[in-house]
Amino acid sequence: LFGAACGPDGAHNCPLDPAMTTWINVMLIWVGFGGCMAFATAYPERFLFAGMLNWGVAVINGLGGHLLQVVLTQSYNPGCVQSALMVPLGLYIIVGSQRPVLCLGVGVLVHVIGFGVGINLVLRAGLPEVPTVIAMSAAVGLGLPLAVSNLVRHPTAGYRSIMKPALL
């Protein structure tokens, strides 16, 4: 996907070098997911569903970014153990949201827009790495889930608690 932009040697970590990976994780998880939770707490009627959408992002990332790589390469990668635990939990949570397809769809969009477009802006358009990755990760990690949550206006009543399985 990015081979030609990575140079003739096809650098092993290209395009996700350690610096870019750090910025993506800080902005997407700490700012994006944390920010969505702050907005959901302050304005639950508009943004409570953003937390469920974040779990869709986490499931897509865990499956595609970590677990699939283990299967394809038969080797360890950072995040695969955590993903093996997080993906089943995430699936459980988004099924309980009553809109799992939307959650997974936002997860795919976050990766296509944030990483596909963002990384191409750095590698192909020559934009500076750090500000571009910060802006794209914040936009898709915080902006996209909040916008979708605000548009769908998921009801705040009627959620079943994820701590009380339906059988109890």
Secondary structure, 3 states (H helix, E strand, C coil): CCHHHHCCCCCCCCCCCHHHHHHHHHHHHHHHHHHHHHHHHHCHHHHHHHHHHHHHHHHHHHHHHHHHHHHHHCCCCCCHHHHHHHHHHHHHHHHHCCCHHHHHHHHHHHHHHHHHHHHHHHHCCCCCHHHHHHHHHHHHHHHHHHHHHHHHCCCCCCCCCCCCCCCC
